[in-house]
Each structure stands twice: as C-alpha cells, then as structure tokens.
Amino acid sequence: MKKILFIATGGTIASAKTENGLTPAITSEELLNAVPQVKNLCAVDTVQPYSLDSTNMCWKQWIHVAEIIRDSYAKYDGFVIAHGTDTMAYTAAALSYMVQNSAKPVVLTGSQKSIYNRDTDARNNLYRAFVYAVSDSAWGVQLVFDNKVILGTRARKTRTKSFNAFSSIDYPETAVFRDTRLVTFLRRPADQPPVRFYERLEPAVFVLRLVPGMRADIIPLLAPHYRALVVESFGVGGLPGGEHGEMYARLQDWCTSGRLAVFTTQVPHEGCDLAVYEVGRSVKELPGVLEAKDMTPEAVAVKLMWALGQTEDREKAARLFETPIEYDIM
Ligand code: ASP
C-alpha cells in the first residue's frame, strides 16, 4: 500500500460557519474522517501546518510547505495538500518551481463548500486527489478539482462559485475522471532529471494592470520597493504612447536601474507577443523587458519571485524566467 502525506492548510474545505463568516476550523484528521474510503486506498499520515483562509497565505507559507515536502520526500509516495481555492493556483505555481521534476505527485485540492455541508464538492475532490496521488500515472505538482487534474503551472481559478472552479489555461489537462475511471492524457516524460528542491523566493514583484489613460508616474513610485514589474497589458501587448509615450520613458528608467519588467496580457487566453504592433515592438527591445507569452498570471508572478530568489544578477534571473519549467511557457 502506498504512503501519502496529507498536508492540511485550511480553506473552505475545512471551514465552519461563525457569526463573522466562514473560517477554517476543521482539522486534518476530521477532513480524512469525512472521507473514510481514503483508508482503503493508501496509508496516510497527516500534518496541519496552518488553518488559514488562503487569502492569508503568501510566499512564507509556500516556502514552508515546500520544506515539509522536501524533508519527508523519501518517506512518502506522494503528497495531498488541502488548500483554500482563492490562492491555490499561486501555491500550485510556487510548488511547481520549488519542487521541480518530481516523479512523486504533489496534489493540491480544496472545495467550494465546507466538507461538512450536505451538498459539498469537498468529499469528491479530496477523495479524487488521493485516487490520483496513488495512481501509477501520477507525477509532479497537480491540482485536482471537480474531476480534473491540472498542472500546477497551468491552473487558474476561473469561477468563484461553481464546482468547476479551476481551468487548465492554454494547455491540456493532465487527466480527467470519467465517472470513476481516471483517464490520463499527460504522463511524466521519461527523460526528466531527478527531483530538485529550491528554498528561496524573492517577493519584491509588483503586478501593474494597465487601464487606458493610466498615469506613468506610478512606475518610479514602485522602484524603491520592487525588483520586478509585471505589466498586464492589452491584447497581444503594447504600451500606451508606444516609444514616444511617458510610460515608455518611465519604463526605460526602470530598466536602466537594473530591474526586470515582464509583459503579459489581460486577455485570459493565448498570451502576448510584443512584436506584433508598433506600440509593443520598441518596448520589447528594452534591456530587462521579457514576455510571459502564454503563462498564467499566477505562474508569471511566482516564477519571477523564484528566479529573483536564485540570483542577484538580472540577466541570470531573466534566463531562468524564460526557461520552460513544468510546461509553464510555450
Ligand atoms: N476563501 C477561501 C480560501 O481561499 C475560499 C475557498 O477555499 O474556496 O481559503
């Protein structure tokens, strides 16, 4: 029988009603007891590092969860993490960069309703997270939700209320459950190197979502506090005013000071390409400007934190950012 470590961190799945609203209150043991069939699948140990609404999670918790996985990696065949849905895609991205090339599955799940609700999605999601984790085709950092298995670098929360809350963005799903059958589409490539753990993240990354007419002087205000800027631009990408605009001048100052700027798009699918329009082409030439192509916004921000955490050197961080990791960029 396989051995799985169950890591509970809170979220709606573990929430109970209080007079101030839903808050995590259910322990990891209680979660498991609510899905007794899990005991027939595998031997489970549990830890509960947090009991948090995932809105309250950030890079500190991502580092800690990655450490828990690293320190117990040899002892278990896989890991299941119960997590709030609101920032689950960020944690999934963070673990994808901090636990790379893992042959053992690291599976995140959660739910839209508490596990103690009568009409909950929690029991199905938790059970299927374990079914996937013990299956022989399981690998890498994945999110299991509403019968879908999605790569950690490709997952996004795309619905706030429905049970099918997560989508795989611009990439096929790893697997799906058809009724009780697990149908696997993506297997771990045979030539993957051994697992590699990373410990450091640099949180000084700011995401600037452009609005038509936005003032350019926001950029110098950010400079003292951040090493990298993610510019969520329009369409395939560009900067208002192009090469002659105020935004371009401020971005040039940003880049001259040794910082990175990554362009991405507000459009949910198909990514950016700064080379297409005049408003984008000159921006692409600035040293320190990168393109996120088809990466998810969560993966972009977290990959920058990871890349900046590995090196002080902008060019090295840029190369790390551009290198495909766990199918995050095409
Ligand atoms: N606010 C909750 C959380 O992210 C939502 C959920 O889990 O569905 O922790």
Residues whose N, C-alpha, C, O or C-beta is under 5 A from the ligand:
A	BS01	LIG	G11 T12 I13 L52 D53 S54 T55 H83 G84 T85 D86 T87 G110 S111 Q112
